[in-house]
Amino acid sequence: MAKIVFIGTSHPYRGGLAAFNERFAAEIQSGGNTVRIETFTLQYPGIFFPGKTQYSDGPSPDNLEITRSINSIWPFNWIKVARRIRKEKPEIVIFRFWLPFMAPCFGTMARLIKRNGHTKIIGLLDNIIPHEKRPGDNILTRYFIKAIDGFIAMSRSVLNDLERFNRDKPRVFSPHPVFDNFGSPISREEALEKLGLDAGFRYILFFGLVREYKGLDIMINAFANQELRKMKVRLLVVGEFYIARSPYDEMILKNGLEENIIIHPYFVPNHEVAYWFCASDIISQPYKSATQSGVTQIGYHFNKPMLVSDVGGLAEIIPHGRGGYVVKPDHLSVAEALIDFFSNNRYDDYVKGIKAEKHKYSWETMVKNLFLLIEKISS
């Protein structure tokens, strides 16, 4: 059994990264391995963080060892923490890499840790090329990539992006597992009552932090379709805005959609996620760019049909015509799919398709792929 250190976001930080890392660490640990998560004392400087808070108000997972040790912008801290981990000689250190900002910290720590000649360094990749590009991204990403022994990519699009930086190091493709951290499904009636939503309407859910690349403008313009507006359907926009909200409010007013679109502009804590998904008939992700998404894997957990755009790795995940729709990232295509869904009452059939598909995305498979990668590195 292996001694493993997982470096990335975890409690007291909130959000999908933390939830994933904790769930993955717990699954690795369930196989008899020793796992510790090293998370941040400072993740982002306040001026770089667009949300209201980085922190969760929920309790820490009671089955995991989590150490707050890493300051993402302080090199002397990176050296101190890396030297400590190097002396511990874990068999594996996993760096969860999601944006180039973390490359100096993670790349430096990885170089120092692996000097012990014992530890294998793994990069668990959300993105190689970020959705929102900035000058210097490629230089920073390359610095991180050079320090890593092997990679786990959660979509084939990320695996392809990795080719731009490295073609030789071992790598595996392992899809994002089903997000089962958010409690059991509940009835539609219970969810609607809890949220105070009218049971006489059907609901489309646009869920998660609102960023430009996620295509909320596409979703609003699709909802302005006259045929869709005649249906008893409403759009739920649920998530904190990480960009200015006013352009979207203006778009809603311009199209006269004030009664058709319900906005809940707040971060949703884990224990409330089930209400929004179980109240909804279909989950819509009209993204303009993407790799993989935790939202689709929450949708799988709650057995919900999904609409995704044909960008990045999203099309790999949803079986078009069986569990939902894969469409072009434009409002006409999105509207056409939603009209088909509601006018032809496809909910029950697509739920069956989702249930048949979800077995592919297990945490057990993710752990197996991790150790498969370690074998490739060692051979």
Sequence and secondary structure as in RCSB ss.txt:
>XXXX:A:sequence
MAKIVFIGTSHPYRGGLAAFNERFAAEIQSGGNTVRIETFTLQYPGIFFPGKTQYSDGPSPDNLEITRSINSIWP
FNWIKVARRIRKEKPEIVIFRFWLPFMAPCFGTMARLIKRNGHTKIIGLLDNIIPHEKRPGDNILTRYFIKAIDG
FIAMSRSVLNDLERFNRDKPRVFSPHPVFDNFGSPISREEALEKLGLDAGFRYILFFGLVREYKGLDIMINAFAN
QELRKMKVRLLVVGEFYIARSPYDEMILKNGLEENIIIHPYFVPNHEVAYWFCASDIISQPYKSATQSGVTQIGY
HFNKPMLVSDVGGLAEIIPHGRGGYVVKPDHLSVAEALIDFFSNNRYDDYVKGIKAEKHKYSWETMVKNLFLLIE
KISS
>XXXX:A:secstr
  EEEEES  TTB SHHHHHHHHHHHHHHHTT EEEEEEEEESS GGG  SS SB  S   TTSEEEEEEETT H
HHHHHHHHHHHHH  SEEEEEE SGGGHHHHHHHHHHHGGGS  EEEEEES SS SS  TTHHHHHHHHHHT SE
EEESSHHHHHHHTTT SSS EEE        S     HHHHHHHHT  TTSEEEEEES B GGG HHHHHHHHT 
HHHHHSSEEEEEES BSS SHHHHHHHHHTT TTTEEEE S   GGGHHHHHHH SEEEE  SS S  HHHHHHH
HTT  EEEESSTTHHHHS BTTTEEEE SSHHHHHHHHHHHHHTT HHHHHHHHHHHGGG  HHHHHHHHHHHHH
HHH 
